Amino acid sequence: MGVKLSGGPTQDEILAISLAKMGIRNGDIVADIGCGTGTMAIAAASQAAKVIAIDRRHEAITHTKAAIERSGCTNIEVFEGEAPEMIRKIDVLDCAFVGGSGDIETVLEMLSTRVRRTIIIHAVLLETMYRAVETLRRLGIFSDVLHVQVSRSRNLAGGLMLVPINPVYIIIGRCDACL
C-alpha cells in the first residue's frame, strides 16, 4: 500500500498469544477496535462467524479493506468512526480486541456491557496499560496482564544474534458474568 500506519501490524507472535487468550469459538462474533492494518481482524475471521473491524483513521480503513480483499475473507465488516459511536451500534459480542483507542476507559465500559466472554487489549505505553487494568478492575472483569517480549534471529558476522521487537502488554478481561 505504501502507507505506514502507526502501531501496526501486530507481530505474528503477539497475534498468536492474543488469539489463544481470546479463545474464539465457531459461531462467535468478534470486534477488532482500532483495526489498523486488519491483521487481527483477518486472523480472527478464520475462527469466528463474524468480525466487526473499526478504526477512526481513513488510511487504516483503506489498508484493512485491501488486506481483507487479498485474504479472501468474507465474514469481516469494516466501519470507519470513533470507537464509542460504533460500539453503540453493536448489541452483543463474544470477544473483543482493542488494539488502539484514545478513550480506553469509555471503550472498555461499553464493551463490558456487550461482550460475553473475553476482551483483549494491547498496550505499548505503561499509562495505557495502567488505565486499562484500573478500568477492568473497577468493572470487576480484570483477569491478567502479560508482558510479552519477543526476539528474532538475525545473521551477524558469521554468527546469529537475537533482535528484540517492541514489547507489548496484553491485558485480559473476562466477561463471563457480565451479561
N, CA, C and O of each residue as an XYZ file, in Angstrom:
716
protein
N       0.810     -1.191      0.000
C       0.000      0.000      0.000
C       0.852      1.254      0.000
O       0.452      2.279     -0.551
N       2.026      1.181      0.614
C       2.871      2.352      0.663
C       2.632      3.233      1.877
O       3.511      4.022      2.223
N       1.488      3.138      2.538
C       1.186      3.945      3.708
C       1.598      3.173      4.954
O       1.178      2.033      5.153
N       2.424      3.800      5.796
C       2.828      3.168      7.052
C       1.917      3.688      8.150
O       1.853      4.889      8.409
N       1.220      2.772      8.784
C       0.318      3.132      9.865
C       1.048      3.046     11.196
O       1.870      2.154     11.403
N       0.749      3.968     12.093
C       1.335      3.895     13.421
C       0.734      2.709     14.159
O      -0.462      2.438     14.050
N       1.567      2.010     14.907
C       1.077      0.938     15.756
C       0.881     -0.407     15.107
O       0.404     -1.319     15.782
N       1.209     -0.597     13.862
C       0.904     -1.891     13.271
C       1.940     -2.313     12.266
O       2.865     -1.550     11.989
N       1.823     -3.472     11.722
C       0.845     -4.507     12.052
C       1.240     -5.257     13.326
O       2.393     -5.211     13.754
N       0.274     -5.940     13.917
C       0.537     -6.769     15.092
C       1.492     -7.879     14.678
O       1.266     -8.568     13.683
N       2.558     -8.044     15.451
C       3.548     -9.073     15.153
C       2.926    -10.462     15.302
O       2.071    -10.678     16.161
N       3.359    -11.396     14.462
C       2.776    -12.742     14.434
C       2.765    -13.417     15.802
O       1.772    -14.034     16.185
N       3.867    -13.301     16.536
C       3.974    -13.967     17.825
C       2.981    -13.380     18.838
O       2.374    -14.112     19.619
N       2.827    -12.061     18.814
C       1.887    -11.372     19.706
C       0.457    -11.737     19.310
O      -0.401    -11.963     20.164
N       0.221    -11.789     18.007
C      -1.089    -12.169     17.475
C      -1.477    -13.562     17.951
O      -2.613    -13.781     18.371
N      -0.542    -14.504     17.888
C      -0.823    -15.887     18.290
C      -1.198    -15.971     19.765
O      -2.136    -16.681     20.126
N      -0.482    -15.260     20.611
C      -0.785    -15.270     22.042
C      -2.163    -14.653     22.287
O      -2.965    -15.197     23.046
N      -2.431    -13.525     21.646
C      -3.701    -12.831     21.852
C      -4.890    -13.660     21.376
O      -5.925    -13.705     22.040
N      -4.742    -14.308     20.237
C      -5.819    -15.178     19.737
C      -6.065    -16.341     20.696
O      -7.213    -16.702     20.957
N      -5.002    -16.918     21.214
C      -5.148    -18.027     22.162
C      -5.869    -17.559     23.423
O      -6.754    -18.252     23.925
N      -5.498    -16.395     23.932
C      -6.133    -15.859     25.141
C      -7.577    -15.436     24.887
O      -8.415    -15.509     25.786
N      -7.872    -14.992     23.660
C      -9.236    -14.584     23.327
C     -10.172    -15.787     23.306
O     -11.329    -15.680     23.711
N      -9.681    -16.928     22.837
C     -10.480    -18.150     22.852
C     -11.689    -18.111     21.934
O     -12.785    -18.504     22.332
N     -11.499    -17.642     20.716
C     -12.601    -17.547     19.762
C     -13.122    -18.945     19.434
O     -12.351    -19.882     19.224
N     -14.453    -19.062     19.397
C     -15.113    -20.326     19.070
C     -15.892    -20.178     17.769
O     -16.219    -19.069     17.348
N     -16.186    -21.319     17.137
C     -17.026    -21.294     15.928
C     -18.341    -20.606     16.266
O     -18.930    -20.861     17.316
N     -18.792    -19.745     15.384
C     -20.052    -19.053     15.589
C     -19.933    -17.740     16.338
O     -20.922    -17.019     16.462
N     -18.745    -17.405     16.843
C     -18.553    -16.176     17.619
C     -18.631    -14.923     16.758
O     -18.335    -14.937     15.563
N     -19.041    -13.846     17.409
C     -18.983    -12.506     16.827
C     -17.897    -11.764     17.589
O     -17.932    -11.675     18.816
N     -16.932    -11.233     16.847
C     -15.742    -10.615     17.432
C     -15.603     -9.195     16.900
O     -15.869     -8.936     15.727
N     -15.184     -8.276     17.767
C     -14.885     -6.909     17.335
C     -13.394     -6.676     17.420
O     -12.733     -7.131     18.353
N     -12.863     -5.956     16.428
C     -11.475     -5.501     16.407
C     -11.529     -3.979     16.440
O     -11.764     -3.342     15.413
N     -11.313     -3.398     17.614
C     -11.400     -1.957     17.816
C     -10.018     -1.352     17.589
O      -9.053     -1.735     18.251
N      -9.924     -0.415     16.661
C      -8.626      0.126     16.269
C      -7.932     -0.873     15.375
O      -6.788     -1.252     15.626
N      -8.625     -1.306     14.320
C      -8.176     -2.439     13.486
C      -6.881     -2.185     12.728
O      -6.224     -3.139     12.313
N      -6.497     -0.934     12.536
C      -5.203     -0.625     11.927
C      -5.004     -1.268     10.573
O      -5.645     -0.882      9.595
N      -4.123     -2.243     10.511
C      -3.798     -2.906      9.248
C      -4.733     -4.071      8.925
O      -4.679     -4.623      7.826
N      -5.590     -4.448      9.880
C      -6.514     -5.553      9.663
C      -5.967     -6.917     10.033
O      -6.648     -7.925      9.845
N      -4.750     -6.969     10.555
C      -4.107     -8.244     10.875
C      -4.930     -9.078     11.849
O      -5.165    -10.262     11.611
N      -5.368     -8.464     12.945
C      -6.151     -9.202     13.945
C      -7.515     -9.599     13.377
O      -7.960    -10.729     13.579
N      -8.173     -8.697     12.681
C      -9.494     -9.000     12.116
C      -9.418    -10.204     11.187
O     -10.267    -11.094     11.248
N      -8.416    -10.233     10.338
C      -8.259    -11.339      9.384
C      -7.950    -12.642     10.115
O      -8.503    -13.688      9.775
N      -7.074    -12.587     11.113
C      -6.748    -13.793     11.879
C      -7.977    -14.302     12.637
O      -8.225    -15.507     12.672
N      -8.739    -13.403     13.239
C      -9.937    -13.797     13.988
C     -11.006    -14.365     13.061
O     -11.764    -15.251     13.456
N     -11.070    -13.863     11.840
C     -12.092    -14.295     10.882
C     -11.972    -15.770     10.521
O     -12.953    -16.390     10.110
N     -10.786    -16.330     10.669
C     -10.620    -17.753     10.352
C     -11.310    -18.639     11.390
O     -11.567    -19.813     11.127
N     -11.609    -18.089     12.562
C     -12.259    -18.859     13.621
C     -13.681    -18.392     13.901
O     -14.536    -19.203     14.256
N     -13.943    -17.108     13.750
C     -15.241    -16.516     14.119
C     -16.236    -16.591     12.968
O     -15.861    -16.743     11.805
N     -17.504    -16.482     13.321
C     -18.546    -16.392     12.292
C     -18.549    -15.009     11.659
O     -18.799    -14.860     10.462
N     -18.266    -13.988     12.485
C     -18.311    -12.610     12.002
C     -17.322    -11.762     12.800
O     -17.195    -11.905     14.016
N     -16.621    -10.872     12.081
C     -15.713     -9.918     12.715
C     -16.140     -8.521     12.306
O     -16.406     -8.249     11.135
N     -16.199     -7.642     13.294
C     -16.503     -6.235     13.063
C     -15.222     -5.462     13.312
O     -14.736     -5.403     14.441
N     -14.668     -4.864     12.250
C     -13.415     -4.114     12.340
C     -13.724     -2.620     12.331
O     -14.448     -2.130     11.464
N     -13.165     -1.902     13.311
C     -13.457     -0.475     13.472
C     -12.151      0.302     13.603
O     -11.235     -0.111     14.315
N     -12.082      1.424     12.911
C     -10.958      2.352     13.091
C     -11.436      3.750     12.727
O     -12.290      3.913     11.855
N     -10.891      4.748     13.389
C     -11.284      6.131     13.104
C     -10.444      6.751     11.994
O     -10.796      7.800     11.456
N      -9.336      6.102     11.652
C      -8.424      6.644     10.638
C      -8.786      6.113      9.251
O      -8.836      4.902      9.032
N      -9.034      7.023      8.331
C      -9.408      6.636      6.971
C      -8.332      5.749      6.330
O      -8.650      4.769      5.657
N      -7.057      6.103      6.544
C      -5.980      5.310      5.935
C      -5.948      3.890      6.494
O      -5.581      2.954      5.783
N      -6.328      3.720      7.756
C      -6.394      2.375      8.339
C      -7.529      1.573      7.718
O      -7.371      0.388      7.423
N      -8.667      2.218      7.522
C      -9.813      1.547      6.899
C      -9.456      1.115      5.481
O      -9.764     -0.005      5.074
N      -8.814      1.994      4.737
C      -8.387      1.675      3.372
C      -7.428      0.485      3.373
O      -7.559     -0.430      2.561
N      -6.469      0.509      4.288
C      -5.488     -0.567      4.394
C      -6.170     -1.872      4.784
O      -5.886     -2.917      4.198
N      -7.069     -1.825      5.769
C      -7.772     -3.022      6.229
C      -8.614     -3.634      5.118
O      -8.585     -4.848      4.914
N      -9.357     -2.810      4.405
C     -10.198     -3.323      3.316
C      -9.352     -4.007      2.246
O      -9.731     -5.062      1.737
N      -8.215     -3.419      1.903
C      -7.335     -4.030      0.899
C      -6.779     -5.361      1.406
O      -6.707     -6.330      0.650
N      -6.386     -5.413      2.682
C      -5.856     -6.651      3.262
C      -6.925     -7.738      3.304
O      -6.645     -8.909      3.051
N      -8.152     -7.337      3.626
C      -9.262     -8.303      3.654
C      -9.502     -8.864      2.251
O      -9.697    -10.067      2.081
N      -9.487     -8.000      1.271
C      -9.698     -8.453     -0.108
C      -8.609     -9.437     -0.522
O      -8.899    -10.466     -1.132
N      -7.350     -9.124     -0.191
C      -6.238    -10.026     -0.519
C      -6.377    -11.360      0.205
O      -5.996    -12.400     -0.333
N      -6.919    -11.341      1.418
C      -7.023    -12.567      2.214
C      -8.158    -13.475      1.756
O      -8.136    -14.681      2.003
N      -9.156    -12.889      1.084
C     -10.309    -13.669      0.649
C     -11.367    -13.852      1.729
O     -12.343    -14.570      1.516
N     -11.189    -13.210      2.892
C     -12.187    -13.311      3.962
C     -13.490    -12.651      3.532
O     -13.484    -11.595      2.900
N     -14.592    -13.276      3.874
C     -15.902    -12.722      3.525
C     -16.765    -12.449      4.756
O     -17.919    -12.041      4.624
N     -16.224    -12.666      5.931
C     -17.008    -12.512      7.159
C     -16.536    -11.348      8.034
O     -16.697    -11.378      9.254
N     -15.953    -10.327      7.405
C     -15.488     -9.139      8.130
C     -16.240     -7.917      7.617
O     -16.285     -7.661      6.414
N     -16.830     -7.169      8.545
C     -17.453     -5.891      8.219
C     -16.546     -4.794      8.753
O     -16.071     -4.877      9.886
N     -16.303     -3.765      7.944
C     -15.375     -2.696      8.309
C     -16.142     -1.391      8.440
O     -16.943     -1.032      7.577
N     -15.879     -0.676      9.556
C     -16.556      0.592      9.818
C     -15.547      1.668     10.203
O     -14.646      1.441     11.010
N     -15.720      2.833      9.611
C     -14.878      3.974      9.944
C     -15.626      4.881     10.906
O     -16.753      5.297     10.634
N     -14.994      5.184     12.032
C     -15.603      6.083     13.006
C     -14.967      5.933     14.372
O     -14.116      5.072     14.591
N     -15.394      6.781     15.278
C     -14.917      6.729     16.659
C     -15.455      5.468     17.334
O     -16.615      5.101     17.146
N     -14.616      4.820     18.109
C     -14.996      3.554     18.739
C     -16.294      3.641     19.540
O     -17.178      2.810     19.329
N     -16.454      4.612     20.455
C     -17.710      4.634     21.226
C     -18.957      4.735     20.340
O     -19.963      4.076     20.601
N     -18.883      5.544     19.315
C     -20.016      5.700     18.392
C     -20.331      4.386     17.681
O     -21.499      4.025     17.533
N     -19.311      3.680     17.246
C     -19.502      2.417     16.528
C     -19.957      1.302     17.473
O     -20.804      0.488     17.104
N     -19.404      1.258     18.687
C     -19.769      0.212     19.646
C     -21.239      0.335     20.030
O     -21.906     -0.676     20.249
N     -21.754      1.571     20.115
C     -23.171      1.783     20.452
C     -24.105      1.039     19.509
O     -25.223      0.692     19.889
N     -23.658      0.793     18.290
C     -24.483      0.140     17.282
C     -24.445     -1.386     17.380
O     -25.158     -2.072     16.647
N     -23.620     -1.917     18.279
C     -23.449     -3.366     18.433
C     -24.226     -3.836     19.651
O     -24.126     -3.245     20.727
N     -25.001     -4.902     19.479
C     -25.774     -5.438     20.603
C     -24.932     -6.371     21.471
O     -24.738     -6.117     22.660
N     -24.436     -7.446     20.871
C     -23.723     -8.465     21.645
C     -22.498     -8.936     20.872
O     -22.536     -9.102     19.653
N     -21.417     -9.145     21.605
C     -20.180     -9.712     21.068
C     -19.763    -10.876     21.954
O     -20.094    -10.919     23.139
N     -19.042    -11.804     21.377
C     -18.471    -12.880     22.188
C     -17.093    -12.492     22.694
O     -16.741    -12.770     23.841
N     -16.317    -11.848     21.837
C     -14.964    -11.421     22.191
C     -14.684    -10.075     21.541
O     -15.289     -9.717     20.530
N     -13.756     -9.337     22.141
C     -13.334     -8.073     21.539
C     -11.840     -7.909     21.729
O     -11.265     -8.306     22.743
N     -11.238     -7.316     20.725
C      -9.822     -6.970     20.764
C      -9.724     -5.461     20.631
O     -10.330     -4.871     19.737
N      -8.963     -4.836     21.519
C      -8.752     -3.394     21.460
C      -7.272     -3.163     21.177
O      -6.417     -3.330     22.047
N      -6.996     -2.774     19.936
C      -5.620     -2.532     19.527
C      -5.245     -1.067     19.592
O      -4.069     -0.710     19.524
N      -6.243     -0.231     19.724
C      -5.986      1.195     19.827
C      -7.266      1.923     20.158
O      -8.323      1.642     19.594
N      -7.161      2.859     21.078
C      -8.324      3.669     21.420
C      -7.857      4.871     22.217
O      -7.091      4.745     23.172
N      -8.324      6.022     21.816
C      -7.974      7.236     22.528
C      -8.668      7.357     23.863
O      -8.162      8.033     24.759
N      -9.806      6.726     24.021
C     -10.593      6.797     25.248
C     -10.828      5.385     25.759
O     -11.950      4.879     25.728
N      -9.762      4.759     26.226
C      -9.807      3.349     26.606
C     -10.837      3.076     27.704
O     -11.486      2.030     27.695
N     -10.992      4.006     28.648
C     -11.948      3.788     29.739
C     -13.379      3.670     29.206
O     -14.099      2.738     29.564
N     -13.786      4.599     28.363
C     -15.134      4.566     27.787
C     -15.335      3.326     26.931
O     -16.374      2.671     27.016
N     -14.353      3.003     26.114
C     -14.446      1.831     25.244
C     -14.623      0.559     26.076
O     -15.474     -0.273     25.763
N     -13.824      0.405     27.132
C     -13.928     -0.795     27.964
C     -15.251     -0.851     28.719
O     -15.837     -1.924     28.858
N     -15.725      0.289     29.206
C     -17.028      0.318     29.868
C     -18.130     -0.141     28.911
O     -18.994     -0.936     29.281
N     -18.090      0.363     27.692
C     -19.099     -0.009     26.695
C     -18.985     -1.483     26.325
O     -19.997     -2.175     26.214
N     -17.756     -1.968     26.133
C     -17.573     -3.375     25.777
C     -18.029     -4.297     26.902
O     -18.543     -5.384     26.638
N     -17.849     -3.879     28.149
C     -18.224     -4.735     29.278
C     -19.722     -5.014     29.320
O     -20.149     -5.976     29.957
N     -20.527     -4.188     28.653
C     -21.977     -4.416     28.614
C     -22.398     -5.184     27.366
O     -23.579     -5.480     27.187
N     -21.434     -5.508     26.504
C     -21.767     -6.178     25.243
C     -21.027     -7.496     25.035
O     -21.512     -8.368     24.313
N     -19.863     -7.652     25.656
C     -19.020     -8.832     25.430
C     -19.396     -9.941     26.402
O     -19.502     -9.720     27.608
N     -19.598    -11.148     25.854
C     -19.988    -12.302     26.673
C     -18.814    -12.996     27.347
O     -18.975    -13.571     28.424
N     -17.603    -12.952     26.718
C     -16.501    -13.733     27.273
C     -15.224    -12.934     27.499
O     -14.848    -12.695     28.647
N     -14.553    -12.519     26.436
C     -13.183    -12.039     26.604
C     -12.933    -10.722     25.889
O     -13.362    -10.510     24.755
N     -12.226     -9.845     26.590
C     -11.713     -8.607     25.998
C     -10.189     -8.657     26.109
O      -9.636     -8.874     27.187
N      -9.529     -8.452     24.977
C      -8.072     -8.403     24.940
C      -7.665     -6.992     24.535
O      -8.195     -6.441     23.570
N      -6.731     -6.411     25.268
C      -6.228     -5.074     24.954
C      -4.719     -5.164     24.760
O      -4.021     -5.805     25.545
N      -4.228     -4.526     23.723
C      -2.791     -4.376     23.536
C      -2.397     -2.972     23.931
O      -3.073     -2.005     23.579
N      -1.302     -2.859     24.663
C      -0.780     -1.547     25.044
C       0.737     -1.571     24.949
O       1.380     -2.552     25.321
N       1.291     -0.495     24.453
C       2.743     -0.353     24.449
C       3.177      0.697     25.466
O       4.330      0.711     25.899
N       2.256      1.570     25.844
C       2.554      2.587     26.847
C       2.155      2.089     28.237
O       1.098      1.480     28.402
N       2.998      2.349     29.232
C       2.676      1.978     30.606
C       1.384      2.643     31.065
O       0.590      2.038     31.784
N       1.176      3.883     30.649
C      -0.019      4.618     31.050
C      -1.291      3.961     30.505
O      -2.299      3.883     31.207
N      -1.244      3.498     29.273
C      -2.398      2.814     28.684
C      -2.663      1.503     29.412
O      -3.809      1.163     29.704
N      -1.594      0.774     29.701
C      -1.741     -0.486     30.434
C      -2.381     -0.220     31.791
O      -3.307     -0.928     32.187
N      -1.903      0.782     32.501
C      -2.433      1.115     33.822
C      -3.908      1.504     33.740
O      -4.720      1.017     34.527
N      -4.257      2.371     32.800
C      -5.642      2.821     32.653
C      -6.560      1.653     32.306
O      -7.678      1.568     32.814
N      -6.092      0.758     31.447
C      -6.900     -0.409     31.069
C      -7.110     -1.334     32.265
O      -8.229     -1.783     32.513
N      -6.049     -1.618     32.999
C      -6.152     -2.506     34.164
C      -7.083     -1.894     35.210
O      -7.961     -2.579     35.735
N      -6.898     -0.624     35.509
C      -7.740      0.033     36.515
C      -9.216      0.028     36.101
O     -10.099     -0.171     36.936
N      -9.473      0.244     34.825
C     -10.863      0.227     34.346
C     -11.444     -1.174     34.445
O     -12.570     -1.339     34.915
N     -10.708     -2.176     34.016
C     -11.191     -3.555     34.110
C     -11.413     -3.964     35.561
O     -12.370     -4.677     35.862
N     -10.537     -3.521     36.462
C     -10.721     -3.813     37.894
C     -12.007     -3.179     38.411
O     -12.803     -3.828     39.090
N     -12.200     -1.910     38.082
C     -13.399     -1.197     38.525
C     -14.661     -1.893     38.017
O     -15.678     -1.936     38.710
N     -14.583     -2.438     36.798
C     -15.726     -3.128     36.197
C     -15.870     -4.567     36.710
O     -16.862     -5.237     36.423
N     -14.879     -5.029     37.464
C     -14.930     -6.385     38.015
C     -14.635     -7.477     37.017
O     -15.060     -8.617     37.204
N     -13.906     -7.151     35.947
C     -13.646     -8.153     34.910
C     -12.157     -8.339     34.611
O     -11.804     -9.033     33.657
N     -11.281     -7.729     35.413
C      -9.842     -7.882     35.175
C      -9.426     -9.325     35.413
O      -9.840     -9.950     36.390
N      -8.599     -9.852     34.504
C      -8.102    -11.215     34.634
C      -6.588    -11.269     34.756
O      -6.066    -11.883     35.686
N      -5.866    -10.624     33.816
C      -4.417    -10.811     33.787
C      -3.761     -9.776     32.882
O      -4.409     -9.175     32.025
N      -2.458     -9.580     33.091
C      -1.621     -8.791     32.177
C      -0.417     -9.648     31.831
O       0.234    -10.216     32.708
N      -0.134     -9.729     30.554
C       1.084    -10.397     30.085
C       2.006     -9.333     29.503
O       1.565     -8.490     28.722
N       3.272     -9.366     29.874
C       4.265     -8.506     29.243
C       5.041     -9.412     28.305
O       5.767    -10.303     28.747
N       4.885     -9.183     27.018
C       5.468    -10.089     26.028
C       6.606     -9.386     25.299
O       6.428     -8.322     24.707
N       7.763    -10.001     25.357
C       8.947     -9.516     24.653
C       9.449    -10.653     23.786
O       9.815    -11.712     24.296
N       9.469    -10.443     22.492
C       9.895    -11.462     21.536
C      11.140    -10.953     20.819
O      11.248     -9.770     20.494
N      12.065    -11.855     20.581
C      13.250    -11.529     19.794
C      13.314    -12.479     18.612
O      12.899    -13.635     18.700
N      13.838    -11.974     17.508
C      14.003    -12.786     16.295
C      15.475    -12.868     15.942
O      16.250    -11.944     16.190
N      15.841    -14.002     15.355
C      17.240    -14.193     14.990
C      17.608    -13.396     13.748
O      16.782    -13.138     12.873
N      18.887    -13.016     13.707
C      19.443    -12.298     12.562
C      20.924    -12.675     12.442
O      21.635    -12.783     13.441
N      21.364    -12.870     11.214
C      22.771    -13.179     10.985
C      23.620    -11.942     11.231
O      23.256    -10.829     10.852
N      24.769    -12.165     11.878
C      25.697    -11.071     12.136
C      27.106    -11.628     12.232
O      27.392    -12.480     13.074
N      27.966    -11.153     11.381
C      29.387    -11.504     11.412
C      29.615    -13.005     11.473
O      30.454    -13.474     12.243
N      28.885    -13.757     10.679
C      29.045    -15.202     10.636
C      28.371    -15.931     11.784
O      28.441    -17.157     11.873
N      27.725    -15.191     12.652
C      27.032    -15.794     13.792
C      25.555    -15.432     13.760
O      25.032    -14.918     12.771
N      24.931    -15.710     14.837
C      23.498    -15.459     14.950
C      23.246    -14.622     16.203
O      23.739    -14.933     17.287
N      22.479    -13.572     16.031
C      22.097    -12.751     17.181
C      20.579    -12.682     17.271
O      19.879    -13.038     16.323
N      20.083    -12.232     18.389
C      18.655    -12.035     18.565
C      18.369    -10.541     18.640
O      19.005     -9.806     19.394
N      17.402    -10.114     17.846
C      16.995     -8.715     17.805
C      15.590     -8.608     18.383
O      14.658     -9.222     17.863
N      15.428     -7.829     19.461
C      14.101     -7.743     20.070
C      13.139     -6.894     19.241
O      13.531     -5.912     18.611
N      11.866     -7.301     19.260
C      10.821     -6.442     18.719
C      10.242     -5.690     19.926
O      10.495     -6.070     21.069
N       9.482     -4.646     19.681
C       8.952     -3.849     20.783
C       8.083     -4.696     21.703
O       7.257     -5.476     21.229
N       8.264     -4.550     23.016
C       7.427     -5.305     23.956
C       5.993     -4.796     23.939
O       5.730     -3.638     23.613
N       5.075     -5.682     24.297
C       3.647     -5.366     24.307
C       3.048     -5.888     25.603
O       3.400     -6.969     26.075
N       2.135     -5.103     26.174
C       1.319     -5.579     27.291
C       0.024     -6.113     26.707
O      -0.661     -5.420     25.954
N      -0.306     -7.343     27.055
C      -1.573     -7.937     26.660
C      -2.423     -7.999     27.926
O      -2.116     -8.735     28.863
N      -3.488     -7.217     27.932
C      -4.351     -7.116     29.102
C      -5.621     -7.912     28.811
O      -6.206     -7.795     27.734
N      -6.037     -8.717     29.777
C      -7.157     -9.634     29.559
C      -8.286     -9.324     30.535
O      -8.084     -9.220     31.745
N      -9.464     -9.183     29.973
C     -10.685     -9.042     30.769
C     -11.606    -10.216     30.474
O     -11.805    -10.571     29.312
N     -12.161    -10.812     31.501
C     -13.098    -11.938     31.352
C     -14.486    -11.469     31.747
O     -14.718    -11.048     32.881
N     -15.394    -11.546     30.808
C     -16.750    -11.016     30.994
C     -17.786    -12.104     31.164
O     -18.969    -11.855     30.930
N     -17.393    -13.286     31.559
C     -18.321    -14.417     31.639
C     -19.598    -14.100     32.408
O     -20.658    -14.638     32.089
N     -19.512    -13.247     33.403
C     -20.686    -12.935     34.218
C     -21.294    -11.564     33.883
O     -22.205    -11.101     34.571
N     -20.791    -10.925     32.835
C     -21.216     -9.545     32.551
C     -22.649     -9.438     32.050
O     -23.385     -8.557     32.495
N     -23.066    -10.307     31.139
C     -24.379    -10.151     30.516
C     -25.455    -10.911     31.256
O     -26.619    -10.881     30.855
